[in-house]
Amino acid sequence: MRSTLHCLCWNIALLLTILSSSSVSHFSFPSLRAVLITLALGWIAAVLCTWLRTPLPWMIGPLFATAIVCVAGGALQCPMPLRQAGQWVIGTTLGLYFTPPVLKVLGAYVGFIVAAVVFALLLGALCAWLLHRLSGVDKTTAFFAMAIGGASEMANQGERHGAAVDRVAAAHSLRIMLVVAIIPFGFQFWGVHGLDPYVPGARIVDYGGLLLLTGATSAAAWFLLKLKWPNAWVIGPLLVSIALTANGVDWSAMPDWLVHLGQLFIGISLGTRFTPEFLRAAPRYLGSVAVCGLLAIVAGIAFGLGVANVSGIHPATAILSTSPGGIAEMSLTAKTLQLGVPIVTAFHVTRMAALVLTIGPAYRLASRLRRRSSAR
């Protein structure tokens, strides 16, 4: 075992040295080579984290390893199809938990899900105000940077309203990294594992059925993508998988190796967002984003504990449901730690949909109110 670990460490050190060297930093890799190196680094980091027994090893390991190398100047790449494949795996896997009994349970939590959406909107507004005060960034950029939604959706919305897109994207990347670094490790430290387990409808891997499931869910993702839905490769497969499972159609479970591969793709897609300019550009802004992100995490934990106290949802499940993370990251945490996967997924999907639909009108309303106030 020690020789295996030493071998992995030497491989990681070798890749870090090669990729962060000045000669390679200025050398343009062919796309395929860069992608293969990225995948190799992510795989090595995942295996190492598995050996170290960290939470979410197949996502956290690749995320941090690729982020470190990219910030050091390494030319890593994760093409969009890999990220979409990872999202497809996660969306399809999560939908398998929505059995008829689970849907009945979720019906009792509709009011709490709505309350969590309102809380997320108010928390985003509060953090936007704080970010503007701390960093001096313009109010439009601060508003979209602190909205608790997907990075790409908020960057697109912000661009339409004149926000600085690079700063919006950087803020969301840093917030997700903070959430992924703090909450899973915190849960592992406190021994939160298997305290609120849910069992998927399909439990046996049938590769014929998996082929059917792949075709149906991919078609749904493609259809929503054409309609320009946000997170199409998560939402489309999730909806189809839920519809099948809720009606007792259990074509196949998702193989563990495929789930690991999906987490690997998600991890490297997050890690490769970071660039050498990430830490050098606007350190005051990034420091302010970190402060606001930590505040959002603490507020989400407090609100989650309040929801748990009133609703009867397990506290760990409630914290994941109200945390300022993304659908894939928080739902994966719930799955890995055997917490309330359908509840966490329902909270985050509803919040994401509500935010995408309301963030534009909310910004325009806030702008009108601000103009009226300044005109008086």
C-alpha positions as CSV (number, residue, x, y, z in Angstrom):
1,M,0.0,0.0,0.0
2,R,2.9,2.4,0.9
3,S,4.6,1.7,-2.5
4,T,1.3,2.5,-4.3
5,L,0.9,5.8,-2.4
6,H,4.5,6.8,-3.1
7,C,4.0,6.0,-6.7
8,L,0.9,8.2,-6.8
9,C,2.6,11.1,-5.0
10,W,5.6,10.9,-7.4
11,N,3.2,11.0,-10.4
12,I,1.3,14.0,-9.0
13,A,4.6,15.8,-8.2
14,L,5.9,15.1,-11.7
15,L,2.7,16.4,-13.4
16,L,2.7,19.5,-11.2
17,T,6.3,20.2,-12.0
18,I,5.9,19.7,-15.8
19,L,2.7,21.6,-16.1
20,S,3.6,24.6,-13.9
21,S,7.1,25.0,-15.4
22,S,7.7,28.2,-17.3
23,S,8.5,26.4,-20.5
24,V,5.2,24.5,-20.6
25,S,3.2,27.4,-19.3
26,H,3.9,29.3,-22.5
27,F,3.6,26.2,-24.7
28,S,0.3,25.6,-26.4
29,F,-0.7,21.9,-26.0
30,P,-2.8,20.3,-28.7
31,S,-6.3,20.1,-27.4
32,L,-6.4,16.3,-27.1
33,R,-3.1,16.1,-25.3
34,A,-4.2,18.8,-22.8
35,V,-7.5,17.0,-22.2
36,L,-5.7,13.7,-21.6
37,I,-3.2,15.2,-19.2
38,T,-6.2,16.8,-17.3
39,L,-8.0,13.5,-17.1
40,A,-4.8,11.7,-15.9
41,L,-4.2,14.3,-13.2
42,G,-7.8,14.2,-12.1
43,W,-7.7,10.4,-12.0
44,I,-4.5,10.3,-9.9
45,A,-5.9,12.9,-7.5
46,A,-9.2,10.9,-7.2
47,V,-7.3,7.7,-6.4
48,L,-5.1,9.5,-3.8
49,C,-8.2,11.0,-2.1
50,T,-9.9,7.6,-2.1
51,W,-6.8,6.2,-0.3
52,L,-6.9,9.1,2.1
53,R,-10.7,8.5,2.6
54,T,-11.7,12.1,1.9
55,P,-15.3,12.9,1.2
56,L,-16.3,13.0,-2.4
57,P,-12.8,11.8,-3.6
58,W,-13.8,11.6,-7.2
59,M,-14.9,15.2,-7.3
60,I,-12.8,17.0,-4.7
61,G,-9.5,15.4,-5.7
62,P,-9.8,16.4,-9.4
63,L,-11.2,19.8,-8.5
64,F,-8.4,20.9,-6.3
65,A,-5.6,19.2,-8.3
66,T,-6.6,20.8,-11.5
67,A,-7.3,24.2,-9.9
68,I,-3.8,24.2,-8.3
69,V,-2.2,23.4,-11.6
70,C,-4.2,25.9,-13.6
71,V,-3.4,28.7,-11.1
72,A,0.3,27.7,-11.4
73,G,0.1,28.2,-15.1
74,G,-0.6,24.7,-16.4
75,A,-2.4,24.4,-19.7
76,L,-5.2,22.1,-18.7
77,Q,-8.5,21.8,-20.6
78,C,-11.9,20.3,-19.9
79,P,-14.1,20.5,-23.1
80,M,-17.8,21.2,-22.7
81,P,-18.8,17.7,-23.7
82,L,-17.0,16.2,-20.7
83,R,-18.8,18.6,-18.3
84,Q,-22.1,17.7,-20.0
85,A,-21.4,14.0,-19.7
86,G,-20.7,14.5,-16.0
87,Q,-23.9,16.5,-15.6
88,W,-25.8,13.7,-17.5
89,V,-24.5,11.1,-15.1
90,I,-25.5,13.1,-12.0
91,G,-28.9,14.1,-13.3
92,T,-29.8,10.6,-14.3
93,T,-28.5,9.1,-11.1
94,L,-30.4,11.5,-8.9
95,G,-33.7,10.9,-10.7
96,L,-33.5,7.2,-9.7
97,Y,-34.2,8.1,-6.1
98,F,-37.7,9.6,-6.8
99,T,-39.8,6.5,-6.1
100,P,-43.6,6.9,-5.5
101,P,-43.2,6.8,-1.7
102,V,-40.4,9.5,-1.9
103,L,-42.7,11.8,-3.9
104,K,-45.4,11.5,-1.3
105,V,-42.8,12.5,1.4
106,L,-41.6,15.5,-0.7
107,G,-45.2,16.8,-1.0
108,A,-45.1,17.6,2.7
109,Y,-42.1,19.8,2.2
110,V,-43.3,22.1,-0.5
111,G,-43.8,25.0,1.9
112,F,-40.2,24.7,3.2
113,I,-38.9,24.5,-0.3
114,V,-40.6,27.8,-1.2
115,A,-39.2,29.3,2.0
116,A,-35.7,28.2,1.1
117,V,-36.1,29.8,-2.4
118,V,-37.1,33.2,-0.7
119,F,-34.2,32.8,1.7
120,A,-31.7,32.2,-1.1
121,L,-32.9,35.4,-2.9
122,L,-32.7,37.5,0.2
123,L,-29.3,36.1,1.1
124,G,-28.0,36.8,-2.4
125,A,-29.2,40.4,-2.1
126,L,-27.6,40.8,1.3
127,C,-24.2,39.4,0.1
128,A,-24.4,41.6,-2.9
129,W,-24.7,44.7,-0.8
130,L,-21.8,43.5,1.5
131,L,-19.6,42.7,-1.6
132,H,-20.2,46.2,-3.0
133,R,-19.3,47.8,0.4
134,L,-16.2,45.6,0.9
135,S,-14.7,45.6,-2.5
136,G,-16.0,48.7,-4.2
137,V,-17.2,46.7,-7.2
138,D,-20.2,48.2,-9.0
139,K,-23.6,47.2,-7.8
140,T,-24.6,45.3,-11.0
141,T,-21.6,43.1,-10.8
142,A,-22.0,42.5,-7.1
143,F,-25.7,41.6,-7.6
144,F,-25.0,38.8,-10.1
145,A,-21.8,37.7,-8.5
146,M,-23.7,36.9,-5.2
147,A,-26.9,35.5,-6.6
148,I,-27.0,31.9,-5.4
149,G,-27.3,30.2,-8.8
150,G,-25.2,28.5,-11.5
151,A,-22.1,30.3,-12.6
152,S,-22.8,30.2,-16.4
153,E,-26.5,31.3,-15.9
154,M,-25.6,34.2,-13.7
155,A,-22.7,35.3,-15.9
156,N,-25.0,35.3,-18.9
157,Q,-27.7,37.3,-17.1
158,G,-25.1,39.7,-15.7
159,E,-23.7,40.3,-19.2
160,R,-27.1,41.4,-20.4
161,H,-27.3,44.0,-17.7
162,G,-23.8,45.3,-17.9
163,A,-22.0,43.4,-15.2
164,A,-18.3,42.4,-15.4
165,V,-18.6,38.8,-16.6
166,D,-15.2,37.7,-15.5
167,R,-15.7,38.8,-12.0
168,V,-19.2,37.3,-11.8
169,A,-17.8,33.9,-13.0
170,A,-14.8,34.2,-10.6
171,A,-17.1,34.8,-7.6
172,H,-19.3,31.8,-8.4
173,S,-16.3,29.5,-8.9
174,L,-14.8,30.6,-5.6
175,R,-18.1,30.2,-3.7
176,I,-18.6,26.7,-5.0
177,M,-15.0,25.8,-4.1
178,L,-15.6,27.1,-0.6
179,V,-18.8,25.1,-0.2
180,V,-17.3,21.9,-1.5
181,A,-14.2,22.3,0.7
182,I,-16.1,23.1,3.9
183,I,-19.4,21.2,4.1
184,P,-18.4,17.6,3.0
185,F,-15.2,17.8,5.2
186,G,-17.3,19.2,8.1
187,F,-19.8,16.4,7.8
188,Q,-17.1,13.8,7.7
189,F,-15.4,15.3,10.8
190,W,-18.7,15.1,12.7
191,G,-19.4,11.5,11.5
192,V,-22.5,12.4,9.4
193,H,-22.9,9.4,7.2
194,G,-25.8,7.2,6.5
195,L,-28.1,9.0,8.9
196,D,-30.8,9.8,6.4
197,P,-30.5,7.1,3.7
198,Y,-32.8,6.9,0.6
199,V,-32.7,3.9,-1.7
200,P,-33.0,4.3,-5.5
201,G,-35.8,2.5,-7.3
202,A,-33.4,0.6,-9.6
203,R,-30.8,-1.4,-7.7
204,I,-29.5,-3.8,-10.4
205,V,-27.3,-2.7,-13.3
206,D,-28.7,-4.0,-16.6
207,Y,-26.7,-2.8,-19.5
208,G,-29.5,-3.2,-21.9
209,G,-31.7,-1.1,-19.7
210,L,-28.9,1.3,-19.2
211,L,-28.7,1.8,-22.9
212,L,-32.4,2.7,-23.0
213,L,-32.0,5.0,-20.1
214,T,-29.1,6.7,-21.7
215,G,-31.0,7.3,-24.9
216,A,-34.1,8.7,-23.3
217,T,-32.3,11.0,-20.9
218,S,-29.8,12.2,-23.5
219,A,-32.7,13.0,-25.8
220,A,-34.3,15.1,-23.1
221,A,-31.0,16.9,-22.4
222,W,-30.6,17.7,-26.1
223,F,-34.2,19.0,-26.4
224,L,-33.8,21.3,-23.4
225,L,-30.5,22.5,-24.7
226,K,-32.2,23.5,-28.0
227,L,-34.7,25.4,-25.9
228,K,-31.8,27.1,-24.1
229,W,-32.7,25.9,-20.7
230,P,-30.1,26.4,-17.9
231,N,-28.4,23.2,-16.8
232,A,-30.0,21.2,-19.6
233,W,-27.7,18.2,-19.1
234,V,-28.8,18.0,-15.5
235,I,-32.4,18.9,-15.6
236,G,-33.4,17.0,-18.8
237,P,-32.0,13.6,-17.6
238,L,-33.3,14.3,-14.1
239,L,-36.8,14.9,-15.2
240,V,-36.9,11.8,-17.4
241,S,-35.3,9.7,-14.7
242,I,-37.8,10.9,-12.2
243,A,-40.8,10.3,-14.5
244,L,-39.6,6.7,-15.2
245,T,-38.8,5.9,-11.5
246,A,-42.0,7.5,-10.2
247,N,-44.0,5.2,-12.5
248,G,-42.2,2.1,-11.5
249,V,-40.1,1.8,-14.6
250,D,-36.7,0.6,-13.4
251,W,-34.6,0.0,-16.5
252,S,-31.2,0.0,-14.7
253,A,-29.2,1.3,-11.8
254,M,-26.2,3.4,-12.5
255,P,-22.9,1.6,-12.3
256,D,-20.5,2.8,-9.6
257,W,-17.7,3.3,-12.2
258,L,-19.9,5.6,-14.3
259,V,-20.9,7.7,-11.2
260,H,-17.2,8.0,-10.4
261,L,-16.5,9.1,-13.9
262,G,-19.2,11.7,-13.8
263,Q,-17.8,13.1,-10.6
264,L,-14.4,13.2,-12.2
265,F,-15.7,15.2,-15.1
266,I,-17.5,17.6,-12.8
267,G,-14.4,18.1,-10.7
268,I,-12.1,18.9,-13.6
269,S,-14.7,21.2,-15.2
270,L,-14.7,23.2,-12.0
271,G,-11.0,23.2,-11.4
272,T,-10.1,24.3,-14.9
273,R,-12.1,27.5,-14.5
274,F,-9.2,28.9,-12.5
275,T,-6.4,30.7,-14.3
276,P,-3.1,32.2,-13.3
277,E,-4.8,35.6,-13.3
278,F,-7.4,34.4,-10.8
279,L,-5.3,35.2,-7.7
280,R,-3.3,38.1,-9.2
281,A,-6.3,40.1,-10.4
282,A,-8.3,42.2,-7.9
283,P,-7.1,40.5,-4.7
284,R,-9.4,42.8,-2.7
285,Y,-12.4,41.7,-4.7
286,L,-11.6,38.0,-4.3
287,G,-11.0,38.4,-0.6
288,S,-14.4,40.2,-0.3
289,V,-16.0,37.3,-2.3
290,A,-14.5,34.8,0.2
291,V,-15.9,36.7,3.2
292,C,-19.3,36.9,1.6
293,G,-19.1,33.2,0.6
294,L,-18.3,32.2,4.2
295,L,-21.2,34.4,5.4
296,A,-23.5,32.7,3.0
297,I,-22.4,29.2,4.2
298,V,-22.9,30.1,7.8
299,A,-26.3,31.6,7.1
300,G,-27.3,28.6,5.0
301,I,-26.3,26.3,7.9
302,A,-28.3,28.3,10.4
303,F,-31.4,28.4,8.1
304,G,-31.1,24.7,7.4
305,L,-31.0,23.9,11.1
306,G,-34.1,26.1,11.6
307,V,-35.9,24.2,8.7
308,A,-34.9,20.9,10.3
309,N,-36.3,21.9,13.7
310,V,-39.7,22.9,12.2
311,S,-40.1,20.3,9.4
312,G,-38.6,17.1,10.9
313,I,-36.1,16.8,8.0
314,H,-32.8,15.4,9.3
315,P,-30.4,18.4,10.1
316,A,-27.6,17.2,7.8
317,T,-30.1,16.8,4.9
318,A,-31.6,20.3,5.7
319,I,-28.1,21.9,5.7
320,L,-27.3,20.4,2.3
321,S,-30.7,21.5,1.0
322,T,-30.2,25.2,2.0
323,S,-26.4,25.5,1.4
324,P,-25.2,28.0,-1.2
325,G,-23.8,25.2,-3.5
326,G,-24.8,23.9,-6.8
327,I,-27.3,21.1,-7.7
328,A,-24.6,18.6,-8.7
329,E,-22.2,19.3,-5.8
330,M,-24.7,19.2,-3.0
331,S,-26.7,16.3,-4.4
332,L,-23.5,14.3,-4.9
333,T,-22.6,15.0,-1.3
334,A,-26.0,13.7,-0.2
335,K,-25.6,10.6,-2.3
336,T,-22.1,9.9,-1.1
337,L,-22.9,10.4,2.6
338,Q,-26.2,8.6,2.3
339,L,-28.4,11.6,3.3
340,G,-31.7,12.7,1.8
341,V,-30.8,12.8,-1.9
342,P,-34.4,13.5,-3.2
343,I,-34.9,16.2,-0.7
344,V,-31.6,17.9,-1.4
345,T,-32.2,17.6,-5.1
346,A,-35.7,19.0,-4.9
347,F,-34.6,22.0,-2.9
348,H,-31.7,22.9,-5.2
349,V,-33.6,22.3,-8.5
350,T,-36.5,24.5,-7.3
351,R,-34.1,27.2,-6.2
352,M,-32.2,27.2,-9.5
353,A,-35.4,27.4,-11.6
354,A,-36.8,30.2,-9.5
355,L,-33.6,32.1,-9.5
356,V,-33.1,31.9,-13.3
357,L,-36.7,33.0,-13.8
358,T,-36.7,35.9,-11.3
359,I,-33.1,37.2,-11.2
360,G,-33.6,39.5,-14.3
361,P,-36.9,41.0,-13.1
362,A,-35.5,41.3,-9.6
363,Y,-32.5,43.2,-10.8
364,R,-34.7,45.6,-12.9
365,L,-37.0,46.2,-9.9
366,A,-34.0,46.9,-7.6
367,S,-32.6,49.3,-10.2
368,R,-35.9,51.2,-10.5
369,L,-36.2,51.5,-6.7
370,R,-32.6,52.7,-6.5
371,R,-33.2,55.4,-9.1
372,R,-36.4,56.6,-7.4
373,S,-34.6,56.7,-4.1
374,S,-31.7,58.7,-5.6
375,A,-34.1,61.1,-7.4
376,R,-35.7,62.2,-4.1
